[in-house]
Amino acid sequence: ARERDVLAEAEAEVKKLQERCQSVVRRCRQREEDREEEFRRELSQLQESTTLEVSQAKEQAWLEEARAAEMQEELDALRASAEKELSRAQAQLAELQGEVDTLLELLGHGGGGNGGGDGG
């Protein structure tokens, strides 16, 4: 019974980590979509500005290009950070999965042989 409790705890921890990974992925995707939408709005504003005088439009375009480049850098940094966070969470998950596998092996071998589990 105690081994089962330990196994249940480990499985619950694995599930929590999986949910956390999924949550991180969702948040990262949402941030990326928000950034892209913001970028599209900026681009739309840039396109509207072309109705200005040519010299004014050139200056505006240069400023908007610089802003777009900054936003792209921010987006790339955000994506890299999200990938690092996801990678870390996946590593934790793999580590926990290894612990669960070890526990299952110990339970299977130490409990008088592998009886096929409890149907779950």
Solvent accessible surface area in square Angstrom, and as a share of the most:
residue,aa,sasa,rsa
1,A,96,0.74
2,R,189,0.69
3,E,94,0.42
4,R,161,0.59
5,D,87,0.45
6,V,58,0.33
7,L,24,0.12
8,A,55,0.43
9,E,124,0.55
10,A,14,0.11
11,E,86,0.38
12,A,51,0.40
13,E,62,0.28
14,V,14,0.08
15,K,123,0.52
16,K,116,0.49
17,L,7,0.03
18,Q,77,0.34
19,E,86,0.39
20,R,125,0.46
21,C,10,0.06
22,Q,103,0.46
23,S,31,0.20
24,V,9,0.05
25,V,31,0.18
26,R,146,0.53
27,R,109,0.40
28,C,21,0.13
29,R,151,0.55
30,Q,93,0.41
31,R,95,0.35
32,E,47,0.21
33,E,96,0.43
34,D,74,0.38
35,R,71,0.26
36,E,57,0.26
37,E,78,0.35
38,E,63,0.28
39,F,69,0.29
40,R,134,0.49
41,R,131,0.48
42,E,23,0.10
43,L,75,0.37
44,S,49,0.31
45,Q,100,0.44
46,L,31,0.15
47,Q,113,0.50
48,E,117,0.52
49,S,15,0.10
50,T,92,0.53
51,T,123,0.71
52,L,74,0.37
53,E,130,0.58
54,V,110,0.63
55,S,81,0.53
56,Q,92,0.41
57,A,16,0.12
58,K,141,0.60
59,E,111,0.50
60,Q,59,0.26
61,A,33,0.26
62,W,170,0.60
63,L,83,0.41
64,E,14,0.06
65,E,111,0.50
66,A,40,0.31
67,R,114,0.42
68,A,26,0.21
69,A,55,0.42
70,E,103,0.46
71,M,19,0.09
72,Q,77,0.34
73,E,121,0.54
74,E,79,0.35
75,L,14,0.07
76,D,66,0.34
77,A,63,0.49
78,L,41,0.21
79,R,89,0.32
80,A,58,0.45
81,S,59,0.38
82,A,8,0.07
83,E,102,0.46
84,K,136,0.58
85,E,54,0.24
86,L,45,0.22
87,S,64,0.41
88,R,139,0.51
89,A,11,0.08
90,Q,97,0.43
91,A,61,0.47
92,Q,82,0.37
93,L,37,0.18
94,A,66,0.51
95,E,118,0.53
96,L,24,0.12
97,Q,73,0.33
98,G,34,0.32
99,E,87,0.39
100,V,7,0.04
101,D,72,0.37
102,T,75,0.44
103,L,39,0.19
104,L,80,0.40
105,E,111,0.50
106,L,111,0.55
107,L,44,0.22
108,G,15,0.14
109,H,145,0.65
110,G,69,0.66
111,G,61,0.59
112,G,79,0.76
113,G,42,0.41
114,N,126,0.65
115,G,77,0.74
116,G,68,0.65
117,G,66,0.64
118,D,121,0.63
119,G,82,0.79
120,G,110,1.06
